[in-house]
Amino acid sequence: MCYGILDELLGRLDFLWPCPSYMAVSDLTEFESRLLKWISASDFVEVAWSTKRAAEAFKVKEKEVYEALANLTVKAKDHIQIFYDGGAIRIVADY
C-alpha cells in the first residue's frame, strides 16, 4: 500500500484503494527519452510547440509524437509540463 496511516484505515475496506503506480524515467522508450531530452534542450515556451516539426525532426509520424507526449506525462510527469497559452501549446521539460 502507499498512503501510510490511511492504508491502515482503508485496509478495513472490502475494495482496493487506488494507489498510484509511478513509472521511473528509466521506463521510457528510446524515442520517449530522445524526445524528452530534445524538449529539455529547446524553448517551447517562447516558441510554440509544433508536433509537425517534431515529427519531421525525428523522422516519425505525428501520431508517434502525440503518443510519446502522452506517455511522458505519465512516465516522466515530474519532468514535463504541457500547457496552453497565447493560442498555442507550450511544453517545458527538465531531464
N, C-alpha and C positions, 0 to 999 in steps of 0.2 A: 504494500500500500504506500501511499505517498503524502499523506497530509498530517502525520504526527498524531496529536490528540484527537483530531477529527476522525482519524481512522478508527480509533478506539470506540468512539461514539457510534460511528457509522457501521462498525463491524457487527453490530446487533441487527442491522437491517437484512432483509431477505433478498436484496438485489445488489449488484455490483455498482459501486460509486465510480463515476468516470474518473479515470486517473490519466493525466497527460502522459503520452509516451513520446518523449523527446528523442529526436534522431540527432546524432552527432554530425558535425560538419564533415567528418570522415566518411559518412554515408552518402556523400554526394557522388553523382556520376561524374565521369571525366568532363563531360560537356557542362554540367552544372557548376563544377569547380572553375572551369575556364571562364564561364560567363560571370560568375561572382567576382573573380579576380579582375576581369575587364571592367565591370561596373565600378568596382572599388577604385580603379585607376583613372576613371573617367569622371566627368562632371555632368550628370544628368539631372541636376537641379537648375543650373543656369541654362543649359542646353536641353531642351525637351527630349525625352526618350522616344526612340523610333524603333519599333520591332522590325520593320522592314530593313533598316540599316544594320541592325544587329544580325539579322538572318543573312544578309549579304556578307557581313564581316566574318561570320563563322561558316559561311557556305552551307547553311541548313535551311530548312523550310521555316516560315514564320510560325507555324503550328508548334514546331520543336522549341522555339524560343518561348512561346507562351507557356508550354508545358513545363519547361525548365524554370521559368519565373515562378509559376505556381508552386512547384516543388521546393524552390528556395525559400518561399515564405513559410514553409513548414519545417523543412530540414535545417535551415540556417536563419530562423526567424529573428535571432538576436543580432544578426549581421547584415540585415537588409530591411529597408523601409521603402515602400512604394506608396506614392500619394498623388493626388490630382491637384494641380494649381495652375492658375492662369490659362485654363483651357487645354492643358496637356498633362500627360503622365510624367512624373518626376521619380527618380529612383536614386537612393543613396545606399551604399554598401561599405562595409568595413571588414576586410578579410585579409 
